[in-house]
Amino acid sequence: QVQLVESGGGLVQAGGTLKLSCEVSGSISSIDTMAWYRQAPGMQRELVGTITRGGMIDYVDSVKGRFTISRDAAKNTMYLQMDSLKPEDTAVYYCYADSRRIGGYDSWGPGTQVTVSS
């Protein structure tokens, strides 16, 4: 299992930037995929983007070209750089990690609020 803690959320004006961090602890070597999800008020949680063990990255169409996922293995941290933010990006952002081995898991962080004002 791993433990995930997000940070970096806040209030920003439309067109602004924020960088979220997800610090990982625990059995880091067991992780197969990490991801960022978000959940706006009254909406279902949606996938923002993923990064695999091998470093393959993918994004939902609505954030392509604006958001960038990266990781720093030395710091056990995954990042979400968010540029050109829009009011519709307002949501609680969650860090996610899974392991698909026998006895694997799905782990979530507690989330961090991102609010984009118009």
N, C-alpha and C positions, 0 to 999 in steps of 0.2 A: 504494500500500500504506500501511497504518497500523500503528503499534506500540501495544500496549495493556499497561498495567501496573495490576493491582489492588492495593488496600491496604484495611486496616480490619478484616480478619478477627480472630478471637480466640475466647476461651472466655467464655461467658455462661450465666447460669442461665435456666431456663425462665421465660418471661414477660418476659424482658429485651429490650433493644434493641441493635442494631449498625447502623452505617452504613458500607457499602462504597463505595469510590471506584474509578473506572477512568479513569486518565489516558491521553489519546490524543495521539499525535504522528504526524507524517507528513502524508499527503495527506488532511487532515480533510474538505475540501470534497467529496471523492469518496464519502463514506459515505452509503449509502442507509438502512441499518437497523443499530441497535445493540441488543444484548440481554444479558441475564444468564442464564447456565446454571448448573446445579449437578450435582455427581456425588457420590453417597454411596458408601461402601465396598461393593463387590460389585454395584453398580447401574449402569445405563446413565446417561449424561449426559442431563439433562432441562432443557427450557426453563423459565425462571422468568418472564420477561417481556421485552417488546420495546418499543422506541421508534423511530419512523420519522423520516425526514428532516423530515417535516411536523409532527412532534410528537405523532402518535397513539401511545397507550400501551395495551398489553394485558398481561394477567397470566394465568398458569395458575390454575385454580380454587383450588388448595390454598393459594395465598398472597394471594388477593384479600381486600382489607380489612385486611391486615397489612403487606404490603410496598408500597413506593412507589418508582417509578423517576423520576428527574429528571435534568436536565443543566444545566451552566453553560457556555455557549459561550465566555465570556471566559476561563475556566480550562481549556477543552478537556477537560472532565471529566464523566463520567456517574456517577450515584450510585444506590445501592440502600439505601433506608432500610428496615430490618427491625424491626418491632415485634411484641410478643406472640410471641416466638420459642418454638418447640417443639423437643423433642429430635429429632423427625423432620426438622427443618430442617438438622441436622448434615450437612455436605457440604463439598467444595471448590467454591467459587464462581468461575465464569469469566466474564470479559467477552468479548464477541464483537462484531465489526463486519463488514459486508459492503458490496460495491459490485456492482451487477448490470449495470453498463455493459459494453461490449465491453472485454475485458481486465480484468474485475473480479476480485474476490478475496474470500476468507473469512479473517479474522484473529482469532486468539485470544490472550488474555493467559495468563500462566503459572498463574493461579489463586491464591486465598487461602482458607485453611482457616477454616471457621466450625464451632465445636463448642458445642452447647447441652446443658447438663447438666440432669438431672431433679431 
